[in-house]
Amino acid sequence: MKKQEMFARKNENGNYAILDNEGYAITKLDANVYPVGSNLSARYEHPEGIELTEADVKKLNIDIE
């Protein structure tokens, strides 16, 4: 998925949910990061959606809402 097709929204935990332009959770990213609380990288399917730290969001240059 291209960078401009997604954005990050801060959640109640202080981390960021990664969403597509329609507001749906993105469940897989082609990036070498690990979602918060997961031992599997974002390259694997995460049915509940991907949640990243602020540092990871900035590293991937994902726009923050």
C-alpha positions as a Markdown table, in Angstrom:
| # | Residue | x | y | z |
|---|---|---|---|---|
| 1 | Met | 0.0 | 0.0 | 0.0 |
| 2 | Lys | 1.4 | 3.4 | -0.9 |
| 3 | Lys | 2.1 | 5.9 | 1.8 |
| 4 | Gln | -0.6 | 8.4 | 0.7 |
| 5 | Glu | -3.3 | 5.7 | 0.9 |
| 6 | Met | -3.0 | 5.5 | 4.7 |
| 7 | Phe | -2.7 | 7.7 | 7.7 |
| 8 | Ala | -2.2 | 7.3 | 11.5 |
| 9 | Arg | -4.7 | 8.2 | 14.2 |
| 10 | Lys | -3.6 | 8.4 | 17.8 |
| 11 | Asn | -5.6 | 6.1 | 20.1 |
| 12 | Glu | -6.3 | 6.0 | 23.8 |
| 13 | Asn | -3.1 | 4.1 | 24.5 |
| 14 | Gly | -0.9 | 6.9 | 23.0 |
| 15 | Asn | 0.0 | 4.7 | 20.0 |
| 16 | Tyr | -1.3 | 5.0 | 16.4 |
| 17 | Ala | -3.8 | 3.0 | 14.5 |
| 18 | Ile | -2.9 | 2.7 | 10.8 |
| 19 | Leu | -5.9 | 3.4 | 8.7 |
| 20 | Asp | -6.7 | 3.6 | 5.0 |
| 21 | Asn | -8.2 | 6.8 | 3.5 |
| 22 | Glu | -11.7 | 5.5 | 4.2 |
| 23 | Gly | -10.9 | 5.0 | 7.9 |
| 24 | Tyr | -10.7 | 1.2 | 7.9 |
| 25 | Ala | -7.9 | -0.6 | 9.8 |
| 26 | Ile | -4.9 | -1.7 | 7.7 |
| 27 | Thr | -4.0 | -5.3 | 8.5 |
| 28 | Lys | -0.7 | -5.7 | 6.7 |
| 29 | Leu | 2.2 | -3.4 | 5.7 |
| 30 | Asp | 5.2 | -3.9 | 3.5 |
| 31 | Ala | 7.5 | -2.5 | 6.2 |
| 32 | Asn | 10.1 | -3.8 | 8.7 |
| 33 | Val | 8.2 | -2.8 | 11.8 |
| 34 | Tyr | 6.5 | -4.7 | 14.6 |
| 35 | Pro | 3.0 | -3.6 | 15.7 |
| 36 | Val | 2.6 | -2.8 | 19.4 |
| 37 | Gly | 2.2 | -6.1 | 21.4 |
| 38 | Ser | 3.0 | -8.4 | 18.5 |
| 39 | Asn | 5.9 | -10.8 | 17.8 |
| 40 | Leu | 5.0 | -10.8 | 14.1 |
| 41 | Ser | 6.2 | -8.0 | 11.8 |
| 42 | Ala | 3.7 | -5.8 | 10.0 |
| 43 | Arg | 4.4 | -7.9 | 6.9 |
| 44 | Tyr | 2.1 | -10.6 | 8.3 |
| 45 | Glu | -1.7 | -10.3 | 8.5 |
| 46 | His | -3.0 | -8.6 | 11.7 |
| 47 | Pro | -6.8 | -9.1 | 11.6 |
| 48 | Glu | -7.4 | -6.6 | 14.4 |
| 49 | Gly | -5.4 | -3.9 | 12.6 |
| 50 | Ile | -2.0 | -2.5 | 13.0 |
| 51 | Glu | -1.0 | -0.3 | 15.9 |
| 52 | Leu | 2.4 | 1.4 | 15.8 |
| 53 | Thr | 4.4 | 3.6 | 18.1 |
| 54 | Glu | 4.9 | 7.2 | 17.2 |
| 55 | Ala | 8.6 | 6.5 | 16.4 |
| 56 | Asp | 7.6 | 3.8 | 13.9 |
| 57 | Val | 4.9 | 6.0 | 12.3 |
| 58 | Lys | 7.5 | 8.8 | 11.8 |
| 59 | Lys | 10.1 | 6.4 | 10.6 |
| 60 | Leu | 7.7 | 5.2 | 7.9 |
| 61 | Asn | 6.6 | 8.8 | 7.0 |
| 62 | Ile | 2.9 | 8.0 | 7.6 |
| 63 | Asp | 0.8 | 11.2 | 7.9 |
| 64 | Ile | -0.6 | 11.7 | 11.4 |
| 65 | Glu | -4.2 | 12.9 | 11.6 |
